[in-house]
Amino acid sequence: MNLRLHFILATAAMMFANSVCAKEFCDYTNTNELARDKNLPIRVHRFLGDKRVNFFHTGVLYEQVLEGLGGPPDQIHSLTENLKMATACRYHSCDEKAAVIFTCPGVIQAVGILHFDIRPGHFDPKSATLTIYAKELPSAVDMAFNVWRESIEKTSNIKIVKDVQTFWK
C-alpha cells in the first residue's frame, strides 16, 4: 500500500480508538481530544437542547457549538480544582469560536459561542457577540469568559459584546 493510504488508515484508527474508549473530560489536555470524545455531543445536546439560532448559520445551537470546538484547539485550562475550560475556533473560520466549561468528570456548566451578525447587510468583521449559556453564572465561570473575550479582542482587533442567557430551552 502506498504511504498516503497508510496515513489515512492510521489516522482513522486513532480517531476510532479515541471515540470508542471515551475518557473523562478532565483527562484531556486539549480541545481536539475532547471534541473527539463520543460523549461530548450527547452532553452538549442535553445541556443546550434543540434551540435554533443564526450564529454560524441557521441551525441547531448545539451543533454549531460542536463546530466551533472542532477546529484548531487550545489547551484545556483549569479554572479551579474541579472546573475546566476548553476553547477552539471553527474549522476554516477561526474568527468564529466556541468554549465549554465543565466540572470533573464532565458535567457541563456553561457554553459560549463567539459569532458575528450574519444577517444580510449587517455583517461587521470588527464586531462580534459572545453568547454564553449557563443556568447560573458563578464568578469563576464569568471571569473565565471575560478573560477569553479580552484575549480575543486584543489578538483579533475586534469588539466583542457579551450576552448571557440563563434560560433558553
C-alpha positions in Angstrom: 0.0 0.0 0.0 1.1 3.5 -0.6 2.2 5.9 2.1 -0.9 8.1 1.8 -3.3 5.1 2.4 -1.2 4.1 5.5 -1.5 7.6 6.9 -5.3 7.7 6.3 -5.8 4.3 7.9 -3.6 5.1 10.9 -5.5 8.4 11.4 -8.9 6.7 11.2 -7.7 4.1 13.7 -6.6 6.7 16.2 -9.9 8.6 15.9 -11.9 5.4 16.3 -9.9 4.4 19.3 -10.4 7.8 21.0 -14.1 7.8 20.2 -14.7 4.3 21.4 -12.5 4.5 24.5 -14.0 7.7 25.9 -12.2 9.1 28.9 -13.5 11.5 31.5 -13.4 15.1 30.1 -10.9 16.1 32.7 -8.3 13.6 31.4 -7.9 15.6 28.1 -5.2 18.2 27.6 -6.5 20.0 24.5 -9.9 20.7 22.9 -9.4 18.4 19.9 -9.0 15.4 22.2 -12.3 16.5 24.0 -14.1 17.1 20.7 -13.4 13.5 19.6 -15.0 12.1 22.7 -18.2 10.3 21.8 -19.9 11.7 24.9 -19.3 15.4 24.1 -22.1 15.8 21.5 -24.6 14.0 23.8 -23.7 16.2 26.8 -23.7 19.4 24.8 -27.1 18.5 23.3 -28.5 17.6 26.7 -27.3 20.9 28.1 -28.5 23.2 25.3 -31.5 21.2 23.9 -32.7 21.8 20.4 -32.7 25.6 20.3 -32.2 27.0 16.8 -30.0 30.1 16.2 -28.5 32.1 13.4 -24.9 32.2 14.6 -22.5 30.4 12.2 -25.5 29.6 10.0 -29.2 28.9 10.6 -29.4 25.7 12.6 -29.4 23.9 15.9 -27.3 25.6 18.6 -25.6 22.5 20.0 -24.4 21.5 16.5 -22.9 25.0 16.0 -21.1 24.8 19.3 -19.6 21.5 18.3 -18.5 23.0 15.0 -16.8 25.8 17.0 -14.9 23.3 19.1 -13.8 21.3 16.1 -11.1 23.4 14.6 -7.6 24.2 15.8 -7.6 23.6 19.5 -6.4 25.4 22.6 -5.1 23.8 25.7 -7.8 22.9 28.2 -7.3 25.3 31.2 -8.1 24.6 34.9 -10.2 27.4 36.3 -10.4 25.9 39.8 -9.5 22.5 41.2 -12.7 20.9 39.7 -13.6 23.4 36.9 -12.0 23.4 33.4 -12.5 25.4 30.2 -12.0 24.1 26.6 -11.9 26.5 23.7 -11.2 26.3 20.0 -12.1 28.0 16.8 -14.3 26.8 14.0 -12.6 24.8 11.3 -11.7 27.0 8.3 -13.3 30.0 10.1 -11.1 30.8 13.1 -12.8 34.2 13.8 -15.8 32.1 15.0 -15.1 30.2 18.2 -16.7 28.2 21.0 -16.0 27.3 24.6 -17.3 24.8 27.1 -16.8 25.0 30.8 -17.2 21.7 32.8 -16.7 20.2 36.2 -14.9 16.9 36.5 -15.6 14.3 35.4 -17.6 16.0 32.7 -20.7 17.9 33.7 -21.2 21.0 31.5 -21.7 24.2 33.5 -21.6 26.7 30.6 -21.2 27.1 26.9 -20.0 30.1 25.0 -20.1 30.8 21.2 -18.4 33.7 19.5 -20.3 34.7 16.4 -21.0 37.6 14.0 -24.2 39.1 12.8 -24.8 37.0 9.6 -28.0 38.8 8.5 -27.6 40.3 5.0 -26.3 43.8 5.3 -25.5 43.5 9.0 -22.1 41.7 8.9 -19.2 43.7 10.5 -15.9 41.8 10.8 -14.8 44.1 13.6 -17.9 43.4 15.8 -18.9 40.1 17.4 -21.0 38.7 20.1 -20.0 36.2 22.8 -23.3 34.4 23.7 -22.9 32.5 27.0 -25.4 29.8 28.0 -25.3 29.0 31.7 -28.1 28.1 34.1 -26.1 30.1 36.7 -23.0 32.2 36.2 -20.6 31.7 39.1 -17.8 34.3 39.3 -15.2 31.8 38.2 -17.2 31.0 35.0 -17.9 34.7 34.3 -14.3 35.6 34.9 -13.1 32.8 32.6 -15.3 34.1 29.8 -14.2 37.7 30.4 -10.5 36.7 30.1 -11.2 34.7 27.0 -13.2 37.6 25.4 -10.5 40.1 26.3 -7.7 37.9 24.8 -9.6 37.5 21.6 -10.3 41.3 21.4 -6.6 42.0 21.9 -5.3 39.5 19.4 -8.0 39.9 16.7 -8.7 43.6 17.0 -12.5 43.2 17.2 -15.0 44.5 19.7 -17.0 41.7 21.4 -20.3 42.2 23.2 -21.1 39.6 25.9 -24.7 38.3 26.0 -25.6 35.9 28.9 -28.5 33.6 28.5 -29.7 31.8 31.7 -33.0 30.4 30.2 -33.2 29.2 26.6 -35.0 25.9 26.3 
